[in-house]
Amino acid sequence: FCFKSSYVLFLWLSLEGTEDYEALTQALTLLKETITEVDLRVHRSEKGQRLNEIIAKMEPKSSVKLKNGMTFRKHNMENRQLLLDGMLYWKTASGRLKDILAVLLTDVLLLLQEKDQKYIFSSVDAKPPVISLQKLIVREVANEEKAMFLISASLKGPEMYEIHTASKEERNTWMTLIRGAVESCPDEEEITNEADIERKQAYERAARVKDYEERLNLKDTYIMQTLSEKLQLYIDMADIYGFDDSSQGSKMRLFVGSDSADSLQGESTLLAAIA
């Protein structure tokens, strides 16, 4: 659908200054917003499918030890959003360019390589192939329009990666998206590992249990208050019938409603409770 078609433009201009003009303008705005939202959701869905494809192709036991002692594994990719992926080149200390699959997620950049038709974490010069976007600096490489520097300012020790692309345009795209991801990266110092996840889940479980206990206590208080009020009503009714204080059992039988065995047992229970 094209908003700049001659018919729509003619209709829009011909209605200028009328009530219909304002209504048409609002309708066109809402339609544009709807199309934009649909395109965004389609894009996210496609990125989600692509990430699932990458995860499915990962070597199940593939993992990497980070400088902070944490381990990043295949399943750590699952709860993240894919922003961009593509084949790039990682320059080694010897000057060789190594083919890699770069996977930009919401808070990390993964550098993978293919082995036996499976993806594994790449290994170049003992540098971690999982780069946190926290405090990541992106710079151009002087006199090299198809390359960029990624400088990880980690507290455990900075690392610099030289990444090459197939074209200047592709490099600019990667630099723009990485910088945007760095700016919107979740405010966490380091990548969450399994122990952190387990501690967080345990804390959340404890918080839920505490919430349930508090709600149960409120229910108990409400039930106790309701029973007390109901008992007082029966006592007031007993006073109307002329029972004196010594006939507590009669009052209680009025409360429970009969002289059956169950009622007599209920009477003794209630008497014990209010004694």
VENURHU-V439208 format. One record per run of one state. SS is the DSSP state (hx for helix, st for strand, lp for the rest). FROM is the first residue (numbers start at 1). TO is the last residue. If there is no record, write none. Layout:
SS_FROM_TO, SS_FROM_TO
This chain:
lp_1_5, hx_6_14, lp_15_18, hx_19_57, st_58_58, lp_59_62, st_63_65, lp_66_70, st_71_73, hx_74_77, lp_78_81, st_82_91, lp_92_96, st_97_105, lp_106_107, st_108_115, lp_116_117, st_118_121, lp_122_123, st_124_124, lp_125_126, st_127_127, lp_128_129, st_130_132, lp_133_135, st_136_141, lp_142_143, st_144_152, lp_153_158, st_159_164, lp_165_167, hx_168_183, lp_184_193, hx_194_240, lp_241_247, hx_248_256, lp_257_260, hx_261_274, lp_275_275
